[in-house]
């Protein structure tokens, strides 16, 4: 099924999930300023007053009936809800898998044609830090958390190829106002660049696309393709905000996933770095 042209953004009613979260709350203002109506939801209360065209509600995304009610009349979804770090399966499956499948099923039920969602760089976190990879790099999850986001990317592709629901997944590094440590010189994402990515996903022609959620960082371990259809042009660079590091104490991470990859790692440290199902990318 061909991708349908998007409804003009200023006419859309958009659902933002996880709106009280550290990253998603930064999207409320740019989304409210761009769309006709913004519906923000979370299990937690939202901070601050609502924008004039914003509706705030609480919804448990593991409750399918509640999600079906929440998505009725929605034109596009920005899905940032979920558990954002490593945890046990008892935490991750409800928050990152059950909730996600409910949202895509509800989108299918109501005819929602477009979803922008938060993935993570930990989907490819077992690539060596010495390599620079693109969006087509082999999936090498570094954690249970990364596995749930790989599931999200596969789910998005399935619902596009089977039902025509277009999506843009953002493999977000770390979104902060400024870089905070040496690793963020590669993974940093400025909030303004995040908003650009999300708004691009709501307006540009997409299928089941993936982009890295990073700013224009010279030390980036990953890169986005230069395509006119998805013209992401980040305005910020980590090197404009250097982080003071003590060379004697700064951690040199073996894997792109940094602490997620290193945590609880067992055995040969070269095992994950050297294992590929297909020809690996070249070192930088």
C-alpha positions in Angstrom: 0.0 0.0 0.0 1.5 3.4 -0.9 2.2 5.9 1.8 -0.7 8.4 2.0 0.1 12.1 1.9 0.1 13.5 5.4 -2.6 15.8 6.6 -1.2 19.3 6.9 0.4 19.5 10.3 -1.6 22.6 11.3 -4.8 20.5 10.8 -3.6 17.5 12.8 -4.7 16.2 16.1 -1.6 14.7 17.6 -1.2 12.3 20.5 2.0 12.5 22.6 2.6 9.6 24.9 5.0 9.7 27.8 4.5 13.5 27.9 5.7 13.9 31.5 9.0 12.2 30.7 12.3 13.8 30.6 12.5 13.8 26.8 8.9 14.0 25.7 8.0 17.0 27.8 10.5 19.0 25.7 8.2 18.3 22.7 5.0 19.7 24.1 5.7 23.3 23.1 6.9 22.7 19.6 4.1 20.2 18.9 1.4 22.5 20.4 2.7 25.4 18.3 2.6 23.3 15.1 -0.7 21.3 15.2 -4.4 22.0 15.6 -4.7 20.0 18.8 -2.3 18.2 21.1 -3.4 15.3 23.4 -0.7 14.6 26.1 -0.8 11.5 28.1 1.2 9.8 30.8 0.8 7.8 34.0 2.3 10.7 35.9 0.9 14.2 36.2 2.3 16.8 33.7 4.3 19.7 35.0 3.2 23.3 34.2 0.1 24.7 32.6 -1.4 23.3 29.4 -1.0 25.1 26.1 -4.2 26.6 24.7 -4.7 23.7 22.3 -3.4 21.0 24.6 -5.5 18.3 26.4 -3.9 16.4 29.3 -5.0 13.0 30.4 -3.7 9.9 32.2 -3.7 6.6 30.4 -2.3 3.2 31.2 -1.1 2.0 27.8 -1.1 -1.6 29.0 -4.9 -1.3 29.0 -6.0 -1.9 25.4 -9.5 -0.5 25.9 -8.1 2.7 27.4 -5.7 3.0 24.5 -8.5 2.5 21.9 -10.5 5.3 23.6 -7.4 7.5 23.8 -6.6 7.2 20.1 -10.1 7.8 18.8 -10.0 10.9 16.5 -6.2 11.1 16.5 -4.4 11.9 13.2 -0.8 11.0 14.2 1.0 9.6 17.2 4.3 10.6 18.8 5.2 7.7 21.1 7.7 8.4 23.8 6.2 6.5 26.6 8.1 3.5 28.0 10.8 2.5 30.5 14.0 4.3 29.4 16.8 2.2 30.9 17.9 -1.3 31.7 15.6 -3.4 33.9 14.2 -6.8 34.3 11.7 -8.3 31.9 8.9 -7.8 34.4 9.3 -4.1 34.0 10.3 -3.8 30.4 7.7 -6.1 28.8 4.6 -4.2 30.0 6.1 -0.7 29.5 7.9 -1.2 26.2 6.3 -4.2 24.4 2.7 -4.6 25.6 2.1 -0.8 25.5 3.7 -0.5 22.1 1.6 -3.3 20.5 -1.6 -1.8 22.0 -0.7 1.6 20.4 -0.1 0.2 17.0 -3.2 -2.0 17.1 -5.2 1.1 18.2 -3.7 3.0 15.3 -4.8 0.3 12.9 -8.3 0.2 14.4 -8.8 4.0 14.0 -7.0 4.5 10.7 -4.1 6.5 12.1 -1.5 6.5 9.3 1.6 7.9 10.9 3.6 7.3 14.1 6.9 8.9 15.2 8.5 6.9 18.1 11.5 6.8 20.4 14.0 4.0 19.7 17.5 4.1 21.1 21.2 3.8 20.1 21.3 0.7 22.3 19.7 -1.2 19.4 23.2 -1.1 17.9 25.1 -0.8 21.2 27.4 -3.8 20.7 29.0 -2.3 17.6 32.6 -1.3 18.6 33.1 2.4 19.5 35.8 2.5 16.9 33.3 2.0 14.1 31.0 4.6 12.5 27.7 3.0 11.4 24.7 4.0 9.4 21.0 3.3 9.9 21.4 0.0 7.9 24.0 -1.3 10.4 23.3 -4.8 11.7 21.2 -4.9 14.9 23.4 -5.6 17.9 21.5 -4.9 21.1 23.5 -4.3 24.2 20.8 -4.8 26.8 17.3 -6.0 27.5 16.2 -2.4 27.1 17.8 -2.3 23.6 16.0 -5.5 22.7 12.6 -4.0 23.5 13.4 -1.1 21.1 14.6 -3.5 18.4 11.1 -5.1 18.8 9.6 -1.6 18.4 11.5 -1.1 15.1 10.4 -4.5 13.8 6.8 -3.9 14.9 6.9 -0.5 13.0 8.1 -2.2 9.9 5.6 -5.0 10.1 2.7 -2.6 10.5 3.9 -0.5 7.5 4.5 -3.5 5.2 1.3 -5.2 6.3 -1.1 -2.3 6.8 0.5 0.9 5.5 1.0 2.6 8.8 4.0 4.9 8.2 6.6 5.5 11.0 9.8 7.1 11.9 11.9 5.6 14.6 14.5 7.8 16.4 17.5 6.0 17.8 18.1 8.7 20.4 21.5 9.1 22.1 21.1 11.4 25.0 18.9 14.5 25.0 20.1 17.3 27.3 20.5 21.0 27.1 24.3 20.5 27.0 26.8 17.6 26.8 27.5 16.3 30.3 30.3 13.8 29.8 32.9 12.6 27.3 30.6 10.0 25.8 28.0 12.6 25.1 30.4 14.3 22.7 29.2 11.6 20.3 25.7 10.8 21.5 24.3 14.3 22.4 21.0 15.4 21.0 20.0 19.0 21.5 16.2 19.4 22.3 15.8 21.7 19.3 17.2 19.0 17.0 14.9 16.5 18.6 11.9 18.7 17.8 13.2 19.0 14.2 13.3 15.2 13.9 9.8 14.7 15.3 8.3 17.5 13.2 10.0 16.0 10.1 8.5 12.6 10.9 5.0 14.2 11.0 5.4 16.0 7.6 7.9 14.2 5.4 7.2 11.2 3.2 8.1 8.2 5.3 7.6 4.4 5.2 9.2 2.6 8.1 12.3 4.7 8.4 15.0 5.0 11.1 17.1 8.0 12.0 19.7 8.5 14.7 18.7 11.0 17.2 22.0 12.9 17.5 23.1 16.4 16.8 25.8 17.4 14.3 28.6 16.0 16.5 32.1 15.6 15.0 32.8 12.6 17.2 29.5 10.8 16.4 29.8 7.0 16.2 26.8 6.9 13.8 25.5 8.9 10.9 22.2 9.5 9.0 21.9 9.3 5.3 21.7 12.5 3.3 18.4 12.2 1.7 16.1 15.0 0.4 13.0 13.2 1.5 14.0 13.3 5.2 16.1 16.5 5.3 17.3 16.4 8.9 19.8 19.3 9.4 20.8 19.5 13.1 21.7 23.0 14.2 23.8 22.1 17.2 27.2 20.5 17.7 28.7 18.9 20.8 32.1 20.3 20.1 30.8 23.8 20.6 30.3 22.8 24.3 33.5 20.9 25.3 33.3 18.7 28.3 36.3 18.9 30.7 37.7 15.4 31.2 40.6 14.1 33.2 42.5 11.7 30.9 43.5 9.6 33.9 39.9 9.0 34.8 37.8 9.3 31.6 36.3 5.9 30.6 37.2 4.6 27.2 34.2 2.5 26.3 34.7 -0.6 24.1 31.2 -0.6 22.7 29.0 2.1 21.3 26.4 1.4 24.0 28.9 2.5 26.7 27.7 1.5 30.2 24.7 -0.4 29.0 27.0 -2.7 27.0 29.5 -3.1 29.7 27.0 -3.8 32.5 27.1 -7.5 33.6 29.1 -8.5 30.6 30.4 -12.1 30.9 33.5 -13.7 29.4 35.6 -12.7 26.4 35.4 -8.9 25.9 35.9 -9.3 22.1 33.0 -11.7 21.6 30.3 -9.1 21.0 32.6 -6.7 19.1 33.7 -9.5 16.7 30.4 -11.3 16.1 28.6 -10.3 12.9 26.0 -12.2 10.8 27.1 -10.2 7.7 30.2 -8.3 6.8 30.9 -5.7 9.5 31.4 -2.0 8.9 34.9 -0.7 8.7 36.7 0.9 11.6 37.0 4.7 11.5 
